[in-house]
Amino acid sequence: MVKKFFLDSIRKNMEGLSLRKIVIIMIGTAISSFGVYNIHQLGVITEGGVLGMILLANHWLGISPSITTPLLDIACYSLAFRYLGGTFIRLSAVATLSLASFFRLWEQFPRLLPDMTGTPLLAAVCGGIFVGLGVGLIVRQGGSGGGDDALALTISRITKWKIARAYLLTDVTVLALSLSYIPFSRIAFSLITVTVSSLLIGFIQEAKIFSVRGEETISEEE
């Protein structure tokens, strides 16, 4: 009886997971974290989405990111669970653990890309490509890399919008609010990077080359 319960629990928790999906999600988190570590963290461009909301709350309300980060992520994942289901949460958990591990790995090395602080346009485009490609692979497998992705996927499911439009809505809204304390020039470059990443995520999510016969992504489920 105990053995059967244990095996049933494992089987249930592994529903929706496959080795191929896990490997592709790990590749996606490796790409996105590499771009964030080598480009975004140098402060060349700011962020939209949940991270932008965290920075906004910290600036105007003095609320620590250590408080707002888990609150916003929990809220986004709770909403996503309602509309996207348990498989989404399991795949997202894999992505979250993989993302943290790759960030830890990259931090053991010096920056591996040339310094782009003097060329913010190049940084915006390159950063958008890394994030768009990495997150696109994760989303294509039915998961998310964070609260931003969960929120965009939920909006896409509820409104029937394409995922690129949902990402742009959340990012542009937060970037517009961020104009209250961030110079327009910096926001302009951020708008470029979120546009590039959103379009790339949408392209990959709709591409056929990443799907497996018999498997469906969240956007294709009824």
Secondary structure, 3 states (H helix, E strand, C coil): CHHHHHHHHHHHHCCCCCHHHHHHHHHHHHHHHHHHHHCHHHCCCCCCHHHHHHHHHHHHHCCCHHHHHHHHHHHHHHHHHHHHCHHHHHHHHHHHHHHHHHHHHHCCCCCCCCCCCCCHHHHHHHHHHHHHHHHHHHHHCCCCCCHHHHHHHHHHHHHCCCHHHHHHHHHHHHHHHHCCCCCHHHHHHHHHHHHHHHHHHHHHHHCCCCCCCCCCCHHHCC
